């Protein structure tokens, strides 16, 4: 019975539940880190502004990754 569930979860085009959320979190973290470093060190923005932009871009990236994983 476990083998059948494993095969069902690994069908082409499907993403496992943990893989899906891991993908979304990694996408959001990467985008937030990138925009934070760009704002803080590339554009010499303040810490508050950099954190706000990182939070915004991380949220947008998580939304996009969520939409893509549900395709």
Backbone as a printed PyTorch tensor [residue, N CA C, xyz], in Angstrom:
tensor([[[  0.8220,  -1.1880,   0.0000],
         [  0.0000,   0.0000,   0.0000],
         [  0.8670,   1.2540,   0.0000]],

        [[  1.9630,   1.2380,   0.7320],
         [  2.8600,   2.3880,   0.7580],
         [  3.4790,   2.6190,  -0.6120]],

        [[  3.8030,   1.5430,  -1.2950],
         [  4.4130,   1.6610,  -2.6190],
         [  3.4530,   2.3340,  -3.6050]],

        [[  2.1890,   2.0320,  -3.5200],
         [  1.2010,   2.6410,  -4.4120],
         [  1.1180,   4.1410,  -4.1560]],

        [[  1.1030,   4.5410,  -2.9080],
         [  1.0620,   5.9670,  -2.5860],
         [  2.3220,   6.6740,  -3.0610]],

        [[  3.4510,   6.0160,  -2.9460],
         [  4.7070,   6.6070,  -3.4130],
         [  4.6720,   6.8150,  -4.9180]],

        [[  4.1630,   5.8360,  -5.6370],
         [  4.0760,   5.9590,  -7.0780],
         [  3.0880,   7.0430,  -7.4950]],

        [[  1.9920,   7.1730,  -6.7710],
         [  1.0220,   8.2120,  -7.0870],
         [  1.5940,   9.5950,  -6.8440]],

        [[  2.3860,   9.7370,  -5.8070],
         [  2.9580,  11.0420,  -5.4770],
         [  4.0490,  11.4510,  -6.4390]],

        [[  4.6490,  10.4900,  -7.1070],
         [  5.7620,  10.8240,  -7.9890],
         [  5.3850,  10.7960,  -9.4670]],

        [[  4.1270,  11.0220,  -9.7770],
         [  3.7010,  11.0860, -11.1710],
         [  4.3480,  12.2810, -11.8470]],

        [[  4.5800,  12.2020, -13.1460],
         [  5.1470,  13.3510, -13.8650],
         [  4.2370,  14.5730, -13.7510]],

        [[  4.8150,  15.6980, -13.4460],
         [  4.0420,  16.9280, -13.3200],
         [  3.5000,  17.1880, -11.9370]],

        [[  3.6060,  16.2440, -11.0230],
         [  3.1140,  16.4730,  -9.6710],
         [  4.2850,  16.7870,  -8.7490]],

        [[  4.0050,  17.5720,  -7.7680],
         [  5.0180,  17.9420,  -6.7880],
         [  4.5180,  17.4800,  -5.4370]],

        [[  5.3690,  16.8230,  -4.6650],
         [  4.9730,  16.3980,  -3.3370],
         [  4.6820,  17.5930,  -2.4540]],

        [[  3.9360,  17.3550,  -1.3920],
         [  3.5360,  18.4530,  -0.5200],
         [  4.7390,  19.1580,   0.0860]],

        [[  5.7000,  18.3950,   0.6100],
         [  6.8780,  19.0260,   1.2020],
         [  7.7260,  19.7130,   0.1390]],

        [[  7.8370,  19.1130,  -1.0250],
         [  8.6100,  19.7110,  -2.0960],
         [  7.9970,  21.0200,  -2.5560]],

        [[  6.6800,  21.0660,  -2.5840],
         [  5.9780,  22.2750,  -3.0070],
         [  6.2580,  23.4250,  -2.0470]],

        [[  6.1010,  23.1890,  -0.7690],
         [  6.3060,  24.2640,   0.2080],
         [  7.7770,  24.6200,   0.3390]],

        [[  8.6460,  23.6390,   0.1640],
         [ 10.0760,  23.9170,   0.1880],
         [ 10.4590,  24.8050,  -0.9920]],

        [[  9.8900,  24.5180,  -2.1590],
         [ 10.1370,  25.3150,  -3.3560],
         [  9.6450,  26.7500,  -3.1540]],

        [[  8.4780,  26.9100,  -2.5770],
         [  7.9210,  28.2480,  -2.3510],
         [  8.7900,  29.0200,  -1.3610]],

        [[  9.1700,  28.3740,  -0.2640],
         [  9.9900,  29.0480,   0.7530],
         [ 11.3680,  29.4130,   0.2040]],

        [[ 11.9610,  28.5190,  -0.5710],
         [ 13.2720,  28.7970,  -1.1440],
         [ 13.2020,  29.9450,  -2.1440]],

        [[ 12.1400,  29.9740,  -2.9270],
         [ 11.9610,  31.0480,  -3.8970],
         [ 11.8040,  32.4010,  -3.1860]],

        [[ 10.9900,  32.4270,  -2.1400],
         [ 10.7660,  33.6650,  -1.3890],
         [ 12.0390,  34.1230,  -0.6870]],

        [[ 12.7580,  33.1990,  -0.0850],
         [ 13.9860,  33.5400,   0.6240],
         [ 15.0560,  34.0660,  -0.3320]],

        [[ 15.1660,  33.4480,  -1.4820],
         [ 16.1510,  33.8880,  -2.4670],
         [ 15.8380,  35.2900,  -2.9740]],

        [[ 14.5840,  35.5350,  -3.2930],
         [ 14.1960,  36.8590,  -3.7880],
         [ 14.3890,  37.9260,  -2.7170]],

        [[ 14.0110,  37.6090,  -1.4780],
         [ 14.1590,  38.5750,  -0.3880],
         [ 15.6300,  38.8830,  -0.1210]],

        [[ 16.4740,  37.8610,  -0.1370],
         [ 17.9060,  38.0680,   0.0820],
         [ 18.5110,  38.9160,  -1.0290]],

        [[ 18.1420,  38.6040,  -2.2710],
         [ 18.6800,  39.3520,  -3.3980],
         [ 18.3120,  40.8250,  -3.3130]],

        [[ 17.0400,  41.1300,  -3.0770],
         [ 16.6140,  42.5340,  -3.0770],
         [ 17.1650,  43.2580,  -1.8500]],

        [[ 17.3120,  42.5550,  -0.7230],
         [ 17.8980,  43.1830,   0.4550],
         [ 19.3420,  43.5980,   0.1840]],

        [[ 20.1220,  42.6640,  -0.3640],
         [ 21.5250,  42.9790,  -0.6430],
         [ 21.6550,  44.0730,  -1.7010]],

        [[ 20.7990,  44.0480,  -2.6990],
         [ 20.8290,  45.0730,  -3.7270],
         [ 20.5000,  46.4390,  -3.1410]],

        [[ 19.4520,  46.5060,  -2.3470],
         [ 19.0400,  47.7800,  -1.7560],
         [ 20.0790,  48.2860,  -0.7520]],

        [[ 20.5000,  47.4050,   0.1280],
         [ 21.3600,  47.8190,   1.2370],
         [ 22.7690,  48.2010,   0.7850]],

        [[ 23.3730,  47.3530,  -0.0480],
         [ 24.7650,  47.5860,  -0.4020],
         [ 24.9430,  48.1450,  -1.8070]],

        [[ 24.0710,  47.8030,  -2.7150],
         [ 24.1820,  48.3100,  -4.0760],
         [ 23.6700,  49.7300,  -4.2160]],

        [[ 22.5620,  50.0240,  -3.5530],
         [ 21.9480,  51.3440,  -3.6660],
         [ 22.0960,  52.1840,  -2.4030]],

        [[ 22.7660,  51.6580,  -1.3770],
         [ 23.0090,  52.3580,  -0.1040],
         [ 21.7220,  52.8770,   0.5460]],

        [[ 20.6890,  52.0620,   0.5400],
         [ 19.4220,  52.4290,   1.1770],
         [ 19.5220,  52.1650,   2.6830]],

        [[ 18.5850,  52.7180,   3.4230],
         [ 18.5790,  52.5070,   4.8700],
         [ 18.1570,  51.0700,   5.1870]],

        [[ 18.4210,  50.6530,   6.4130],
         [ 18.0780,  49.3000,   6.8320],
         [ 16.5710,  49.0900,   6.8010]],

        [[ 15.8010,  50.0670,   7.2730],
         [ 14.3430,  49.9580,   7.2790],
         [ 13.7900,  49.7880,   5.8740]],

        [[ 14.2670,  50.5970,   4.9660],
         [ 13.8040,  50.5180,   3.5860],
         [ 14.1910,  49.1870,   2.9490]],

        [[ 15.3910,  48.7340,   3.2050],
         [ 15.8540,  47.4670,   2.6360],
         [ 15.0270,  46.2900,   3.1500]],

        [[ 14.7220,  46.2960,   4.4360],
         [ 13.9100,  45.2200,   5.0020],
         [ 12.4830,  45.2500,   4.4670]],

        [[ 11.9300,  46.4260,   4.2920],
         [ 10.5740,  46.5460,   3.7520],
         [ 10.5110,  46.0310,   2.3160]],

        [[ 11.4930,  46.3970,   1.4980],
         [ 11.5380,  45.9090,   0.1250],
         [ 11.7650,  44.4070,   0.0870]],

        [[ 12.6050,  43.8890,   0.9700],
         [ 12.8590,  42.4480,   1.0200],
         [ 11.5850,  41.6940,   1.3850]],

        [[ 10.8380,  42.1990,   2.3340],
         [  9.5770,  41.5740,   2.7280],
         [  8.5760,  41.6040,   1.5800]],

        [[  8.5010,  42.7250,   0.8940],
         [  7.5740,  42.8620,  -0.2330],
         [  7.9330,  41.9130,  -1.3670]],

        [[  9.2010,  41.9060,  -1.7660],
         [  9.6190,  41.0410,  -2.8670],
         [  9.5410,  39.5660,  -2.4810]],

        [[  9.8380,  39.2450,  -1.2450],
         [  9.7150,  37.8600,  -0.7840],
         [  8.2740,  37.3820,  -0.8350]],

        [[  7.3520,  38.2370,  -0.4290],
         [  5.9320,  37.8840,  -0.4960],
         [  5.4470,  37.7070,  -1.9230]],

        [[  5.8740,  38.6000,  -2.7980],
         [  5.5010,  38.4820,  -4.2210],
         [  6.0890,  37.2190,  -4.8380]],

        [[  7.3290,  36.9230,  -4.5030],
         [  7.9730,  35.7180,  -5.0330],
         [  7.2790,  34.4570,  -4.5180]],

        [[  6.8630,  34.4700,  -3.2620],
         [  6.1400,  33.3180,  -2.7160],
         [  4.8050,  33.1430,  -3.4300]],

        [[  4.1210,  34.2460,  -3.7090],
         [  2.8630,  34.1600,  -4.4460],
         [  3.0430,  33.6100,  -5.8440]],

        [[  4.0790,  34.0640,  -6.5290],
         [  4.3510,  33.5530,  -7.8720],
         [  4.7290,  32.0720,  -7.8460]],

        [[  5.5450,  31.6830,  -6.8900],
         [  5.9420,  30.2750,  -6.7870],
         [  4.7400,  29.4030,  -6.4570]],

        [[  3.8380,  29.9000,  -5.6300],
         [  2.6280,  29.1560,  -5.2910],
         [  1.7550,  28.9670,  -6.5210]],

        [[  1.5940,  30.0120,  -7.3040],
         [  0.7910,  29.9180,  -8.5260],
         [  1.4240,  28.9510,  -9.5220]],

        [[  2.7390,  28.9840,  -9.6540],
         [  3.4140,  28.0960, -10.5780],
         [  3.3600,  26.6350, -10.1260]],

        [[  3.4130,  26.3990,  -8.8340],
         [  3.3910,  25.0200,  -8.3470],
         [  2.0000,  24.4090,  -8.4560]],

        [[  0.9660,  25.2220,  -8.5900],
         [ -0.3980,  24.7070,  -8.7280],
         [ -0.7980,  24.4910, -10.1780]],

        [[  0.0740,  24.7730, -11.0990],
         [ -0.2430,  24.5610, -12.5220],
         [ -0.3720,  23.1180, -12.8370]]])
